[in-house]
Amino acid sequence: MIFKNVNELSNKTEKSFFIEQIQVYIRLVEVYCEKNNIEFEHDVKKIPLEELKSIGLIKNENELDELRKVATKNYDDFIAAAAFASVHRKEIGSCLNMLYNSERKILQKKAEKKHNLTLVDFFCGAGGLSLGFLQEGFNVKLANDIEDVCIQTYKYNHPELPTSKLIQGDIKQIVDHVEDYIDEEIDIVVGGPPCQGFSEANRQRVIDDPRNKLYKYFVQAVERIAPRVVVMENVKGMLKVADQVVEDYESLRIKKNGKVYSYKVEYRIINSQNFNVAQSRDRLIYIALRNDLMAEKNIAPADIFDEIEKSCKKHKTFILQDALDFIKPLEAPRVKNMNEVDSETTGKKIDVNRYDNNEYLSLINMGRSVPYVFNHKARYLSDVNYEIYKRLNPGDDATDEKIVDIMPYAHRNHCFKDKYYKLYSDRPCRTITAHLRMDCHSHIHPTQIRALTPREAARVQSFPDDYLFWGAYLKTYMQIGNAVPPMMARGIAHIIKKYL
């Protein structure tokens, strides 16, 4: 469930997300009223008890005092928003459903009844891989990540998955008793385990470096679950150990249900722009097929890759401008510590979408007309950086002569060449990375004097406009940069499901 009962909040992090959920609820009611020219009356005289129970914050009237204590200054606005929603739920429609435990239970029951293909997602992050497979009809049965903010983002945007099957924690705490979470056959395990130890000086196999232990736990999870297919995603730098990864998978011998299962593995580097994503992003993808599936379908991993690459040939190449169209122009805040503050000029965490879709947006939004846009907020710019952004032309970087007199890192241009880079609008965007949380100088908007907003970065990554990234402003960049583009995942899932 999205909300915990107010009396069950056990730590500071849970209370922080609880308050953020209340704030999002309030804001969604406000933007609904704004979009439909309705006056939002802040009437707190009548407490909408049944509405609060349906949301899942309280079980009875006695818990209102605790709700007031936890919600603090948000309490009156939240009660007013809930009271408004209780009267106008039919008109509001599904706008608030993600924030109602009662509505999420309905979605989860529907998902249980569907006999869809089953999926487990380790290192799920904000949910890009899961989303792409979900859009192709897969049903997530278990997802896991160690980052609390990623779990919160995943939880909100994937209401079909019961909270008990979305596990925050280290994979090593799950792998030895994964059967406690899964009681059925799993078609596919996906994930992108971080692999950091690529030092060639290591006398052992590079993949056995202790820093790559998370990859080892991923392989162990595959061994315990024995899915029919495995899709593992990683950075191109892992190519140097690719053959060692193949060796690990192909040495597995799994005894299950009176049979012995093994895997055949293939790997290739594929680029997201070949999957209709407005971004050039090379990723190393491994596909492993179980021996019985290969025999039954007369198929090998190489055949799957060939078919994926063939399907990409009919896709269109989209450019950055396709992702930047049909969204409100913004100005960068010029005062520090304003990233979390909403305003008309610098953007809002949740705002009315007053624009149509273009071809690219229609693809990422699955043909839907999305009434609200999330996380479109410009980032603070100092006077020096504002001037640098202003002087640069698309394609210019930190070595450009136009900024040599004010460039603060000029003495380190040999290693910081891309410290500042203004993007081209007429070609696919350069790779969106988690490093954006640090400064965003590497992704300067091509026509406005600011960096890409989290929403623009999410569009480049092919997330729908109503995919809400939770947590502190800078952490939204981290979540987006680490994600697998959903449309890339969708393209892979589309081919694989034909053989399941």
C-alpha positions, 0 to 999 in steps of 0.5 A, a space after each residue: 500500500 502507498 500509505 501506512 497507518 499513521 500509528 505505524 510510522 516507525 522512523 524519520 524516513 517513513 514520516 518524511 515520505 508520509 508527509 510528501 504523499 500528503 503534499 502530493 495529494 493536496 497538490 493533485 486536488 489543486 491542479 485538478 481545480 486549476 485545470 477545470 476552473 473550480 474554486 478549491 474551498 479550504 473547508 476544514 470544519 467537517 472531517 471526511 473520516 471515510 475518505 481518510 480510511 479509504 486513503 489508508 491513513 487512519 482506521 478510526 477517529 481516535 487516530 486524528 490527533 496523531 495525524 495532525 501531529 505528523 502532518 503538522 502544517 500540512 494538516 488543514 490543507 490535507 483535510 480540506 483536499 480530502 473533503 473536496 475529493 469526498 464530494 467530487 470523486 466521480 469528477 476527479 476520476 482516477 487522478 488520485 487513485 495512486 494515493 488510495 490504498 483501497 484503489 490499489 487493492 482493486 488493481 492488485 486483485 485484478 493483476 492476480 487474476 490475469 494469467 500474464 507472464 511473470 517477472 522478478 526485477 532485482 536492482 529495480 531502481 525507479 522502475 524503468 525495466 519493470 515499466 517496459 515489460 509491464 507495458 508488454 503485458 508482463 506481471 511483476 511478482 517481486 521487485 527489490 532495491 536498496 535505495 529508499 527513494 527508488 522504492 518510494 518512486 517504484 511503489 507509487 508508479 506500480 500500484 499493481 504490485 503489493 507492498 509485501 512484494 516490493 522489498 527495500 534492502 540488500 539483495 544478499 538478504 533476500 537471495 537465500 530465502 527468495 522462496 518466501 516471496 515467490 510461490 510460483 514459476 517465474 518466466 523472466 528475471 531482469 536487473 542491472 547489478 552494479 559492477 565496479 571492479 574492472 581493474 585488470 591488475 586483479 590476479 583473479 577473474 575480474 568479475 570475482 572482484 569483491 566490489 562485484 559481489 552484487 552481480 554474484 548475488 544476482 546470479 545466485 538469485 537466478 539459480 534459486 528462481 530458475 526462470 525461463 529467461 534472464 535479461 541482465 543490463 549493464 554499462 558498456 564498460 562491463 564488456 571486458 568481463 562479458 565472457 566471464 559472465 557467460 561462463 558463470 551462467 552457463 556453469 549453472 546446473 539447477 535441479 528442480 521438479 525432477 529436471 536439471 536446468 541449464 542456460 545458454 547466454 549471449 550478449 550484445 551492446 545495443 543503443 537506446 536510440 534504436 528503440 525510439 528513445 530520443 537518446 544515444 545510450 549504449 548498454 550491454 545486454 545479456 540474454 540467457 535462455 533455459 535449456 528446455 525453452 530453447 529445445 521447445 521453441 528451437 531458439 537460441 539467445 543469438 536468435 532473440 538478439 537478431 530479431 530484436 535488432 531486426 525489429 529496431 530497423 523499422 523504428 524512427 530516430 527521435 531527437 532531443 527536440 522531440 522530447 523538449 516540445 510541448 512543455 512549459 518554458 522555464 527560467 532557472 532560479 537565481 537564488 540558492 535553495 530554491 530547487 524545492 520551491 514551486 513557482 510559475 517561472 521556475 516550475 512546479 513538482 506537479 502542474 497542469 499539462 496545457 500541451 498536446 502530444 507529438 509523435 514521440 510523446 504519444 509513444 512514451 505516454 502510450 497514446 494517452 493524453 496526460 492531464 498533469 506533468 510531474 517534476 518539471 522544475 528548473 535548477 538553480 544557476 549561479 551568476 557565473 554559470 548563468 553567463 557560461 550557459 548564455 554564451 555557449 552554443 549547441 555543441 560547445 564545451 568547457 574548452 570554448 574560447 567564449 567562456 575562457 575568461 570566466 571558466 572556473 575549471 580552465 586549469 583542468 580542461 584536460 579532464 573536465 572537457 565535458 564539465 559544461 556542454 550545451 546540447 544539440 536539439 536536432 540530434 538524439 540527446 547524449 546519455 542521461 546519467 546519474 551524475 546529473 544530480 551533481 551539477 547538470 552542467 553536462 546537459 545544458 538546454 539548447 535554447 533556454 538558459 538552464 539545464 534540463 529539468 528532471 522531467 525533460 531528462 525523464 522524457 529523454 529516457 522515455 518515461 511517461 509524463 505522469 511518472 512521478 519521481 519522489 524524494 528530494 529534487 536532486 535525487 530525482 536526477 539520480 533515479 532518472 539517470 540510473 534507469 533503463 529507458 522504458 521504451 528500450 525495455 519494451 522493445 526487448 520484452 516485445 520480442 521475448 514474450 513471443 517465445 514464452 
